[in-house]
Structure formats: C-alpha cells, structure tokens
Amino acid sequence: MIPSASALSRTTRKALTQLSPGNGDGSGKPKGEEKDTPKNLVLAEVAFHGLVGELVRLTDAEELNREARAITGLVTMGNLVGGKTVLRVGSVVCSTSLFAMVSPATRKARFNTYFWSLMDLVAPVDPLWAEGCVKSERTEEDEDAQGHPDKDPRCLVVAQHCRGELLTETVKEFTGELWEARRSTGQAQPQHVSLIVHLPSLAGVLSSDLRESVLAVGPYALQVRASRAATVPLPGVPDGKALAEFRTHLRLARARAEKGLTVKIEEEAGTIWAEGYKALSAPQPGLVGQVSRYGEAMVLRLALAYCLLEPFTSAVDTAPVILPSHLASARAVWDYSQACARAVFGNQRADPLEQQLLEAIEIEEADGLSKTDAYRKVFAGRLSAEQIDHLAAALVEDGVVMTEQRVTKGRPKTLWKRVGLVPTPPPDPSQVEPSDGAKEHAKEPVQS
C-alpha cells in the first residue's frame, strides 16, 4: 500500500507546498512578447521528436519555456509507459524511469501551472496510473489518493519547492517508501518510480546543506532551467483532433511497453553509441562533474524513452528498436542538461572545504594564497597542513588552481592562484529582497 501524506513526516510535508492553480493550456503560438528566456540554454530541435514534440506543440500556449515543457513531459510520459520494457547493455539495466531537477531562472517560471496542464493532457490515457502519482497537494485526510500498488506499481513523484536539507529527506522518503510499498506487492522494481523535484532558485554559491542535497539527487537527474518564455493573458484550448491523435499514440506506446519486449539497438545506432561513449564517460571537475557522472546511463535511458514514445503504425507486438534518431534526441537532452548544470553551479565544488579554499584563492586574485594563510586565516587551524595540501591538490588536478613557488630568504613560499576563472552566475536581481535603505531611497521624491 502506498503511504498517504499522513505516513510522511511533518518536516517533509512542510517542505512541499501546494501547487499553484492553473492558468492556461492550449495550442497555437504563444501570445505576447518573449521574455526571461535564459541565454545559451536552448534545447536542440532534434529533441522535440515523436510524442515529446507533439506534447510541446499542444502546450505552445503555456508561459513556461519549451525546454522545461519537453523534459518534464518526457519524464512524465516515460513513467506512464511503465517499467516492463527495459534495455539491457551488459550488466546495466536501463528503464524509462527518469528524474528531473527543475530550478527557476526567474521568479515567475510558471512550472506549477504547466504541470496541471500536462496532467490534464496525459491522465485520460491511463487513469489508474494518474491515481498513483504522488503530488504535493495531498493532505492527511486524502486516504483515497494512494493509487493501486497491488494493480499498478508505477508512480510519478512531484516534489514542490524543496529547500536546503529538506530536499534529501523528501526524495528519500518519497521514493524509498513508495518503492518499498510497491516492492512488497511483488511487482515493483526501482524502474517504476520517477521523480520531478521543483527547487528554489539555485543562483549563487550553494549552502552546505543544499550542496549535500544536490549531490544526493543530482547524479540521477536531468538539470532543467525553468523560465517564463511568453506572456499569455488568457488560456487557450488544445486542438481537438491533435489532442485525440496524441492520446491515441500514447496509448499505443503504453500498450507496446506493457508487453515487456526485448529492446534492441540498431547496428548504426550501436556504432554511434560506441563512438560517443568515451566523451560521455569523461570526468568533469567540481559540482558539475558530480551531477553529470552517470552520463552514459542517462543517455541510454533517454534513448529508450524516445524509442518507446515514437508514434508508430506497426503492430503493438513489434519489438522496439533504438535508432540513430533516438540517440540523437537523447544526446541533445543530455547536452542541454549539462549546460543547465554549468549555468547553475558554475565553478562550485562538490566538497564544501574545497569550495571554501577556492573562494579564498579567488579573493587573493593575482597575489595568490599562501599555505600559511590558508592554515591560519581560512581554516583557523581546524585543518592540518596535510589536509589543506589534499584539498589544494584536488583543485590543481582539476585545472582550476595552479601552484607557484616564490623564492624567499628562507624556504620557498607555496602560493595557490586561480586559473581560467569562469564567473559564477550572480543571483537574479528579481529574486533578491531589497535592503531597508534601498526601499527608503525608492520612496524619496526625485529632485528636479
């Protein structure tokens, strides 16, 4: 039995806020001026493939940017088609169970509004699945909103506005308890649970609690930047024919995935995968590298999702085949996810002590930071010289810091200097509360 909200801790329930009421779903071109779209964070057109592209076109009248609509739609529909059809590559088992971490690029990103529209579109395809989805608007009294784990192990978890140290607890409690509840029925496996986490703004340097939470969830999740891409005063209505066709295709995709057929990788797609494997496996420095370290598995999961969400006219019993087009779409989503990770986390380190040392080195700029100053001023004697050397060695190995030996009258002086500084994104001014002095200044009349 799936735990209701009453089974969740008070702390977790407090971390999850109510979804905002919807204000629009429909089709056609967005009305109003384009604004607030993050620059250089564009999802390639090849990613708008199959049912993902159909969904984005049906929701073109939404204010949320199309990149966020595409990826959250991919996670949602991937969970809907289920976990019976998987891709086996050696000992790795890939399913369509995907995670996404959605962080707002602007205050009015309109993610909550879009999610209601998304569920309105896909829920009629499989009402039993829709009942099993866990969303933050559940209440302690809502005993009926527990789904049917004995009949259907699938579950989409949507956690809203998780902050700081509550993120890890929320994810573990939701996914862990839900999976255990479903596993007890003898049907469920981890591939039946998907997750969409809607975070607060992550601009600027993360707190240690939030960094720990991001490290717990980030490696398994696609990074998505949500923004208000257009102003839509009035909601639209989806084109009836297009909506019916979309739902028919999604039902067929669900029916084929339910067969548990063996998924194969087409020969040309296998060659492309082998050629790109090394690049996907290459380590990256810092926090970006930690949340991107499972790139190979993520691309395979995405390719499987695109394969199963391909509109088709053949028999439902036809075995799915991953084609080069599916790999291209999957790689486009992964590249976008990494670009979002770099935009959000910048130069930040996964280790908070490394982050503290790096910030101190950046403050010194051209002069460099000495080992003595690091010991006395930065860490106030809390770390040994050997521990500081270990932290600095990690920064040097990743190429963000260089070591310089300066000649003195005594022993040479070791200095650490920053290399190739890439500015960490500053906080969004629209999300920063003005100081009291600024507020008073704004009230003063302008002198002519």
Residue pairs with C-beta under 8 A, 6 or more apart in sequence:
1 146
1 149
1 181
2 132
2 134
2 146
2 147
2 149
2 155
2 178
2 181
2 182
3 146
3 177
3 178
3 181
4 138
4 140
4 142
4 143
4 145
4 146
5 13
5 138
5 139
5 140
5 142
6 140
6 143
7 177
8 173
8 174
8 177
9 169
9 173
11 166
11 169
12 166
12 169
12 170
12 173
12 174
14 166
15 159
15 161
15 162
15 163
15 166
15 167
15 169
15 170
16 136
16 159
16 160
16 161
16 162
16 170
17 136
17 160
17 161
18 136
18 137
18 160
19 112
19 115
19 116
19 135
19 136
19 137
19 160
20 112
20 113
21 113
21 116
22 113
22 116
22 117
22 120
22 235
23 113
23 235
24 61
24 62
24 63
24 113
24 117
24 232
24 234
24 235
24 236
25 59
25 61
25 62
25 116
25 117
25 120
25 121
25 235
25 236
25 237
25 238
26 59
26 60
26 61
26 62
26 235
26 236
26 237
26 238
27 57
27 58
27 59
27 60
27 61
27 236
27 237
27 238
27 239
27 242
28 60
28 61
28 236
28 239
29 60
29 61
30 60
30 61
30 62
30 63
30 229
30 230
30 232
31 61
31 230
31 231
31 232
31 233
32 230
32 231
32 232
32 233
33 230
33 231
34 229
34 230
35 228
35 229
35 230
35 231
36 105
36 106
36 108
36 227
36 228
36 229
37 65
37 227
37 229
38 65
38 105
38 225
38 227
38 343
40 339
40 343
41 67
41 105
41 225
41 336
41 339
41 340
41 343
42 67
42 336
43 66
43 67
43 70
43 71
43 332
43 333
43 336
44 332
44 335
44 336
46 325
46 328
46 329
46 332
47 70
47 329
47 332
47 333
47 336
48 56
48 66
48 70
49 306
49 310
49 325
49 326
49 329
50 306
50 309
50 310
50 311
50 329
51 77
51 246
51 249
51 250
51 253
51 309
51 310
51 311
52 70
52 73
52 74
52 77
52 306
52 309
52 329
53 70
54 242
54 245
54 246
54 249
54 311
55 69
55 70
55 73
55 77
55 118
55 121
55 246
56 66
56 69
56 70
56 73
57 242
58 121
58 238
58 239
58 242
58 243
58 246
59 69
59 73
59 114
59 117
59 118
59 121
59 238
60 66
61 232
61 235
61 236
62 69
62 110
62 113
62 114
62 117
62 232
63 108
63 110
63 113
63 114
63 228
63 229
63 230
63 231
63 232
64 109
64 110
64 111
64 113
64 114
64 226
64 227
64 228
64 229
65 225
65 226
65 227
65 228
65 229
66 229
67 224
67 225
67 336
68 102
68 109
68 111
68 114
68 224
68 225
68 226
68 227
69 114
69 118
70 333
71 100
71 222
71 224
71 333
71 336
71 337
72 100
72 102
72 111
72 114
72 115
72 118
72 196
72 224
73 118
74 98
74 302
74 305
74 306
74 309
74 333
75 98
75 99
75 100
75 156
75 194
75 195
75 196
75 222
76 118
76 119
76 122
76 156
76 194
76 196
77 122
77 250
77 253
77 305
77 309
78 96
78 97
78 98
78 194
78 305
78 308
78 309
79 96
79 97
79 98
79 129
79 154
79 155
79 156
79 192
79 193
79 194
80 122
80 125
80 126
80 129
80 154
80 156
80 250
80 254
81 96
81 250
81 253
81 254
81 257
81 305
81 308
81 309
82 96
82 154
82 192
82 254
82 257
82 258
83 95
83 96
83 97
83 153
83 154
83 189
83 191
83 192
84 257
84 258
84 259
84 260
85 95
85 96
85 256
85 257
85 258
85 259
85 260
85 261
85 263
85 304
85 308
85 320
86 93
86 94
86 95
86 191
86 263
86 304
87 93
87 94
87 95
87 263
87 265
87 300
87 303
87 304
87 322
88 94
88 263
89 265
89 300
92 297
92 300
93 191
94 297
94 300
94 301
94 304
95 191
95 301
95 304
96 191
96 257
96 301
96 304
96 305
96 308
97 190
97 191
97 192
97 193
97 194
97 301
98 194
98 222
98 301
98 302
98 305
99 194
99 195
99 196
99 197
99 217
99 220
99 221
99 222
100 195
100 196
100 197
100 221
100 222
100 223
100 224
101 197
101 199
101 214
101 217
101 218
101 221
101 222
101 223
101 224
102 111
102 196
102 197
102 198
102 199
102 224
102 225
102 226
103 199
103 200
103 201
103 202
103 223
103 224
103 225
103 226
103 340
103 344
104 111
104 199
104 200
104 201
104 225
104 226
104 227
105 225
105 226
105 227
105 428
106 227
106 228
106 428
106 430
106 431
107 428
107 430
107 431
108 228
109 226
109 227
109 228
110 226
110 228
111 198
111 226
112 160
112 198
115 158
115 196
119 130
119 133
121 238
121 243
121 246
121 247
122 130
122 247
122 250
123 129
123 130
124 247
125 247
125 250
125 251
125 254
126 251
126 254
128 147
128 148
128 151
128 152
129 152
129 154
129 156
131 145
131 147
131 148
132 147
132 148
132 149
132 152
132 154
132 155
132 156
133 147
133 155
133 156
133 157
133 158
134 147
134 155
134 156
134 157
134 158
134 174
134 178
135 158
135 160
136 158
136 159
136 160
138 145
147 155
149 181
149 182
149 184
149 185
149 187
149 188
150 185
150 187
153 182
153 185
153 187
153 188
153 189
153 192
154 192
154 193
155 178
155 182
155 192
155 193
155 194
156 194
156 195
156 196
157 174
157 175
157 178
157 193
157 194
157 195
157 196
158 195
158 196
158 198
159 167
159 170
159 171
159 174
159 195
159 196
159 197
159 198
160 198
161 198
161 199
161 200
162 170
162 171
162 197
162 198
162 199
162 213
163 199
163 200
163 210
164 207
164 209
164 210
164 213
165 209
165 210
165 212
165 213
166 213
167 197
167 199
167 210
167 213
167 214
167 216
167 217
168 212
168 213
168 216
168 217
170 197
171 195
171 197
171 216
171 217
172 216
174 195
175 193
175 195
178 193
179 188
179 190
179 192
179 193
182 188
182 192
182 193
183 189
195 217
195 221
197 217
197 221
198 226
201 427
201 428
201 431
202 210
202 214
202 344
202 345
203 344
203 425
203 426
203 427
203 428
203 431
204 424
204 425
204 426
204 427
205 348
205 355
205 359
205 424
206 214
206 287
206 345
206 348
208 352
211 287
211 348
211 350
211 352
211 355
214 287
214 291
214 345
215 287
215 290
215 291
215 350
218 290
218 291
218 341
219 290
219 291
219 292
219 293
219 294
220 294
221 291
222 298
222 333
222 334
222 337
223 291
223 337
223 338
223 340
223 341
223 344
224 337
224 340
225 340
225 343
225 344
249 311
250 309
252 311
252 312
252 316
253 308
253 309
253 310
253 311
255 316
256 308
256 312
256 316
256 317
256 318
256 320
257 308
259 316
259 317
261 317
261 318
261 319
261 320
262 319
263 304
263 307
263 319
263 320
263 321
263 322
264 319
264 320
264 321
264 322
265 273
265 321
265 322
266 321
266 322
266 323
266 324
268 323
268 324
269 303
269 322
269 323
269 324
269 326
269 327
272 324
272 327
273 327
276 327
276 331
277 296
280 295
280 296
280 299
280 334
281 295
281 296
283 289
283 293
284 292
284 293
285 398
285 399
285 400
286 345
286 347
286 348
286 349
286 350
286 398
286 400
287 341
287 345
287 348
287 349
287 350
288 338
288 341
288 342
288 345
289 350
290 350
291 341
291 345
292 337
292 338
292 341
295 334
295 338
298 334
298 337
299 327
299 330
299 331
299 334
300 330
301 330
302 329
302 330
302 333
302 334
303 322
303 326
303 327
303 329
303 330
304 322
304 326
305 330
306 325
306 326
306 329
306 330
307 320
307 321
307 322
307 323
307 326
308 320
310 320
310 326
312 318
343 425
344 425
346 422
346 423
346 424
346 425
347 358
347 400
347 421
347 422
347 424
348 355
348 424
349 355
349 358
349 395
351 391
351 394
353 379
353 383
353 391
354 391
354 394
354 395
356 378
356 379
357 369
357 374
357 378
357 388
357 391
357 392
357 395
357 416
358 395
358 400
358 401
358 418
360 369
360 373
360 374
360 377
360 378
361 368
361 369
361 395
361 401
361 416
361 417
361 418
362 418
362 421
363 369
364 417
365 418
366 417
367 415
368 404
368 415
368 416
368 417
369 378
369 415
369 416
369 417
370 413
370 414
370 415
370 416
371 385
371 388
371 389
371 392
371 414
371 416
374 388
374 392
374 416
375 381
375 383
375 385
375 388
379 388
383 391
392 401
392 403
392 416
395 401
395 416
396 402
396 403
396 416
399 419
399 420
400 418
400 419
400 420
401 416
401 417
401 418
401 419
402 416
402 417
402 419
403 414
403 415
403 416
404 414
404 415
404 416
404 417
405 412
405 413
405 414
405 415
406 412
406 413
406 414
406 415
407 413
434 442
